[in-house]
């Protein structure tokens, strides 16, 4: 039991450091640039905890297809809210977000990991590395816009 508590405390410390890092990186993005587009609404926690806003043509599920009306509505919302960049997701086909980026006049800012980690030799093999990868990808993609 002692080893479990030691490991848990160490991981909580790692998560606390990660949380502070994310707040610094996202905090460096001007508030009016903290709007990004993703394939589906998987980043609600990021909105709640870090002040980002994500627009998407699909809800939480990736199993339903976005309609033409959904995409047209999203393009209007992208323009109204002045989204800074569009991001693909590792679990979704990127063709829809690529088309949205083209139609909205935005660049594809990279690939975010939402519902699955990468293989062990990839950029997001653990939760902590996934979060660091996503923050780096978000800040880099938004700052290029």
Phi and psi in degrees as GROMACS dihedral restraints (atoms count N, CA, C in turn):
[ dihedral_restraints ]
;  ai    aj    ak    al  type     phi  dphi    fc
    3     4     5     6     1   -63.5    20    10
    4     5     6     7     1   -42.8    20    10
    6     7     8     9     1   -63.3    20    10
    7     8     9    10     1   -38.1    20    10
    9    10    11    12     1   -61.3    20    10
   10    11    12    13     1   -48.2    20    10
   12    13    14    15     1   -63.8    20    10
   13    14    15    16     1   -40.6    20    10
   15    16    17    18     1   -61.1    20    10
   16    17    18    19     1   -47.3    20    10
   18    19    20    21     1   -64.6    20    10
   19    20    21    22     1   -41.5    20    10
   21    22    23    24     1   -62.6    20    10
   22    23    24    25     1   -44.0    20    10
   24    25    26    27     1   -64.8    20    10
   25    26    27    28     1   -39.8    20    10
   27    28    29    30     1   -64.4    20    10
   28    29    30    31     1   -40.9    20    10
   30    31    32    33     1   -69.2    20    10
   31    32    33    34     1   -39.6    20    10
   33    34    35    36     1   -61.0    20    10
   34    35    36    37     1   -39.4    20    10
   36    37    38    39     1   -63.1    20    10
   37    38    39    40     1   -43.7    20    10
   39    40    41    42     1   -60.5    20    10
   40    41    42    43     1   -41.2    20    10
   42    43    44    45     1   -67.7    20    10
   43    44    45    46     1   -35.1    20    10
   45    46    47    48     1   -65.5    20    10
   46    47    48    49     1   -42.8    20    10
   48    49    50    51     1   -63.5    20    10
   49    50    51    52     1   -45.4    20    10
   51    52    53    54     1   -58.5    20    10
   52    53    54    55     1   -47.3    20    10
   54    55    56    57     1   -57.0    20    10
   55    56    57    58     1   -44.2    20    10
   57    58    59    60     1   -64.5    20    10
   58    59    60    61     1   -41.6    20    10
   60    61    62    63     1   -59.9    20    10
   61    62    63    64     1   -46.7    20    10
   63    64    65    66     1   -62.0    20    10
   64    65    66    67     1   -44.2    20    10
   66    67    68    69     1   -60.2    20    10
   67    68    69    70     1   -38.4    20    10
   69    70    71    72     1   -66.1    20    10
   70    71    72    73     1   -48.2    20    10
   72    73    74    75     1   -67.1    20    10
   73    74    75    76     1   -45.6    20    10
   75    76    77    78     1   -69.9    20    10
   76    77    78    79     1   -36.1    20    10
   78    79    80    81     1   -62.1    20    10
   79    80    81    82     1   -24.0    20    10
   81    82    83    84     1   -77.3    20    10
   82    83    84    85     1   -14.3    20    10
   84    85    86    87     1   -85.1    20    10
   85    86    87    88     1   128.2    20    10
   87    88    89    90     1   -55.4    20    10
   88    89    90    91     1   141.0    20    10
   90    91    92    93     1   -54.9    20    10
   91    92    93    94     1   -36.1    20    10
   93    94    95    96     1   -76.7    20    10
   94    95    96    97     1    -2.1    20    10
   96    97    98    99     1  -108.1    20    10
   97    98    99   100     1     3.6    20    10
   99   100   101   102     1   -88.2    20    10
  100   101   102   103     1    39.9    20    10
  102   103   104   105     1  -120.3    20    10
  103   104   105   106     1   123.2    20    10
  105   106   107   108     1  -129.2    20    10
  106   107   108   109     1   160.8    20    10
  108   109   110   111     1  -115.3    20    10
  109   110   111   112     1   132.9    20    10
  111   112   113   114     1  -132.5    20    10
  112   113   114   115     1   168.9    20    10
  114   115   116   117     1   -68.9    20    10
  115   116   117   118     1   -39.6    20    10
  117   118   119   120     1  -144.8    20    10
  118   119   120   121     1   161.5    20    10
  120   121   122   123     1   -80.1    20    10
  121   122   123   124     1    75.8    20    10
  123   124   125   126     1  -108.4    20    10
  124   125   126   127     1     3.5    20    10
  126   127   128   129     1  -116.4    20    10
  127   128   129   130     1    32.0    20    10
  129   130   131   132     1   -59.4    20    10
  130   131   132   133     1   -38.6    20    10
  132   133   134   135     1   -62.2    20    10
  133   134   135   136     1   -34.1    20    10
  135   136   137   138     1   -69.7    20    10
  136   137   138   139     1   -37.0    20    10
  138   139   140   141     1   -64.1    20    10
  139   140   141   142     1   -49.4    20    10
  141   142   143   144     1   -63.1    20    10
  142   143   144   145     1   -45.6    20    10
  144   145   146   147     1   -90.0    20    10
  145   146   147   148     1   -24.2    20    10
  147   148   149   150     1  -127.5    20    10
  148   149   150   151     1     1.8    20    10
  150   151   152   153     1    77.5    20    10
  151   152   153   154     1    16.2    20    10
  153   154   155   156     1   -86.5    20    10
  154   155   156   157     1   159.5    20    10
  156   157   158   159     1  -127.1    20    10
  157   158   159   160     1   132.9    20    10
  159   160   161   162     1  -120.0    20    10
  160   161   162   163     1   131.0    20    10
  162   163   164   165     1  -106.0    20    10
  163   164   165   166     1   144.0    20    10
  165   166   167   168     1  -152.3    20    10
  166   167   168   169     1   150.0    20    10
  168   169   170   171     1   -78.5    20    10
  169   170   171   172     1   -16.9    20    10
  171   172   173   174     1  -121.6    20    10
  172   173   174   175     1   156.5    20    10
  174   175   176   177     1   -74.8    20    10
  175   176   177   178     1  -150.1    20    10
  177   178   179   180     1   -68.5    20    10
  178   179   180   181     1   -35.1    20    10
  180   181   182   183     1   -79.9    20    10
  181   182   183   184     1   140.5    20    10
  183   184   185   186     1   -96.3    20    10
  184   185   186   187     1     3.7    20    10
  186   187   188   189     1   -83.6    20    10
  187   188   189   190     1   -20.1    20    10
  189   190   191   192     1   -96.2    20    10
  190   191   192   193     1   150.4    20    10
  192   193   194   195     1   -92.6    20    10
  193   194   195   196     1   144.0    20    10
  195   196   197   198     1   -78.2    20    10
  196   197   198   199     1   137.1    20    10
  198   199   200   201     1   -81.4    20    10
  199   200   201   202     1   167.3    20    10
  201   202   203   204     1   -59.9    20    10
  202   203   204   205     1   -38.3    20    10
  204   205   206   207     1   -65.2    20    10
  205   206   207   208     1   -39.0    20    10
  207   208   209   210     1   -60.7    20    10
  208   209   210   211     1   -44.9    20    10
  210   211   212   213     1   -66.7    20    10
  211   212   213   214     1   -43.5    20    10
  213   214   215   216     1   -61.4    20    10
  214   215   216   217     1   -41.5    20    10
  216   217   218   219     1   -63.9    20    10
  217   218   219   220     1   -40.6    20    10
  219   220   221   222     1   -64.4    20    10
  220   221   222   223     1   -42.1    20    10
  222   223   224   225     1   -59.3    20    10
  223   224   225   226     1   -42.7    20    10
  225   226   227   228     1   -61.7    20    10
  226   227   228   229     1   -43.7    20    10
  228   229   230   231     1   -65.3    20    10
  229   230   231   232     1   -38.0    20    10
  231   232   233   234     1   -58.9    20    10
  232   233   234   235     1   -44.3    20    10
  234   235   236   237     1   -69.7    20    10
  235   236   237   238     1   -42.3    20    10
  237   238   239   240     1   -62.9    20    10
  238   239   240   241     1   -43.8    20    10
  240   241   242   243     1   -92.0    20    10
  241   242   243   244     1     0.8    20    10
  243   244   245   246     1    51.5    20    10
  244   245   246   247     1    56.4    20    10
  246   247   248   249     1   -56.6    20    10
  247   248   249   250     1   143.9    20    10
  249   250   251   252     1   -91.0    20    10
  250   251   252   253     1   -30.6    20    10
  252   253   254   255     1  -162.9    20    10
  253   254   255   256     1   162.3    20    10
  255   256   257   258     1  -116.0    20    10
  256   257   258   259     1   139.5    20    10
  258   259   260   261     1  -127.8    20    10
  259   260   261   262     1   137.9    20    10
  261   262   263   264     1   -80.0    20    10
  262   263   264   265     1   166.1    20    10
  264   265   266   267     1  -124.9    20    10
  265   266   267   268     1   148.3    20    10
  267   268   269   270     1   -64.1    20    10
  268   269   270   271     1   -22.0    20    10
  270   271   272   273     1  -100.1    20    10
  271   272   273   274     1    -1.0    20    10
  273   274   275   276     1  -121.1    20    10
  274   275   276   277     1   151.8    20    10
  276   277   278   279     1   -64.9    20    10
  277   278   279   280     1   130.0    20    10
  279   280   281   282     1   -84.2    20    10
  280   281   282   283     1    -4.9    20    10
  282   283   284   285     1   -59.7    20    10
  283   284   285   286     1   -40.5    20    10
  285   286   287   288     1   -64.7    20    10
  286   287   288   289     1   -47.1    20    10
  288   289   290   291     1   -69.4    20    10
  289   290   291   292     1   -30.5    20    10
  291   292   293   294     1   -64.0    20    10
  292   293   294   295     1   -42.3    20    10
  294   295   296   297     1   -65.6    20    10
  295   296   297   298     1   -42.1    20    10
  297   298   299   300     1   -61.6    20    10
  298   299   300   301     1   -44.5    20    10
  300   301   302   303     1   -59.1    20    10
  301   302   303   304     1   -46.1    20    10
  303   304   305   306     1   -60.0    20    10
  304   305   306   307     1   -49.8    20    10
  306   307   308   309     1   -66.9    20    10
  307   308   309   310     1   -30.2    20    10
  309   310   311   312     1   -89.3    20    10
  310   311   312   313     1    -5.5    20    10
  312   313   314   315     1    73.0    20    10
  313   314   315   316     1    29.3    20    10
  315   316   317   318     1  -113.2    20    10
  316   317   318   319     1   162.1    20    10
  318   319   320   321     1   -94.1    20    10
  319   320   321   322     1   152.7    20    10
  321   322   323   324     1   -77.7    20    10
  322   323   324   325     1   121.2    20    10
  324   325   326   327     1   -89.1    20    10
  325   326   327   328     1    -0.9    20    10
  327   328   329   330     1   127.3    20    10
  328   329   330   331     1  -170.5    20    10
  330   331   332   333     1  -114.6    20    10
  331   332   333   334     1   127.6    20    10
  333   334   335   336     1   -99.6    20    10
  334   335   336   337     1   151.7    20    10
  336   337   338   339     1  -100.8    20    10
  337   338   339   340     1   121.8    20    10
  339   340   341   342     1  -114.2    20    10
  340   341   342   343     1   -58.2    20    10
  342   343   344   345     1  -114.7    20    10
  343   344   345   346     1     6.5    20    10
  345   346   347   348     1  -154.8    20    10
  346   347   348   349     1   146.7    20    10
  348   349   350   351     1   -82.7    20    10
  349   350   351   352     1   166.9    20    10
  351   352   353   354     1   -82.9    20    10
  352   353   354   355     1   168.4    20    10
  354   355   356   357     1   -59.4    20    10
  355   356   357   358     1   165.4    20    10
  357   358   359   360     1   -59.2    20    10
  358   359   360   361     1   -24.7    20    10
  360   361   362   363     1   -96.6    20    10
  361   362   363   364     1     8.4    20    10
  363   364   365   366     1   -93.4    20    10
  364   365   366   367     1  -172.9    20    10
  366   367   368   369     1   -79.4    20    10
  367   368   369   370     1   -10.6    20    10
  369   370   371   372     1  -141.5    20    10
  370   371   372   373     1    60.5    20    10
  372   373   374   375     1   -79.9    20    10
  373   374   375   376     1   -13.9    20    10
  375   376   377   378     1  -132.9    20    10
  376   377   378   379     1   165.8    20    10
  378   379   380   381     1   -57.2    20    10
  379   380   381   382     1   -48.4    20    10
  381   382   383   384     1   -62.4    20    10
  382   383   384   385     1   -44.8    20    10
  384   385   386   387     1   -67.6    20    10
  385   386   387   388     1   -33.5    20    10
  387   388   389   390     1   -61.6    20    10
  388   389   390   391     1   -47.6    20    10
  390   391   392   393     1   -63.0    20    10
  391   392   393   394     1   -42.0    20    10
  393   394   395   396     1   -64.4    20    10
  394   395   396   397     1   -42.3    20    10
  396   397   398   399     1   -60.3    20    10
  397   398   399   400     1   -47.3    20    10
  399   400   401   402     1   -62.2    20    10
  400   401   402   403     1   -42.3    20    10
  402   403   404   405     1   -65.0    20    10
  403   404   405   406     1   -43.6    20    10
  405   406   407   408     1   -62.2    20    10
  406   407   408   409     1   -43.4    20    10
  408   409   410   411     1   -65.7    20    10
  409   410   411   412     1   -45.0    20    10
  411   412   413   414     1   -60.4    20    10
  412   413   414   415     1   -51.7    20    10
  414   415   416   417     1   -65.5    20    10
  415   416   417   418     1   -39.2    20    10
  417   418   419   420     1   -66.2    20    10
  418   419   420   421     1   -46.7    20    10
  420   421   422   423     1   -65.6    20    10
  421   422   423   424     1   -39.6    20    10
  423   424   425   426     1   -71.1    20    10
  424   425   426   427     1   -39.8    20    10
  426   427   428   429     1   -70.5    20    10
  427   428   429   430     1   -21.8    20    10
  429   430   431   432     1   -78.0    20    10
  430   431   432   433     1   -17.3    20    10
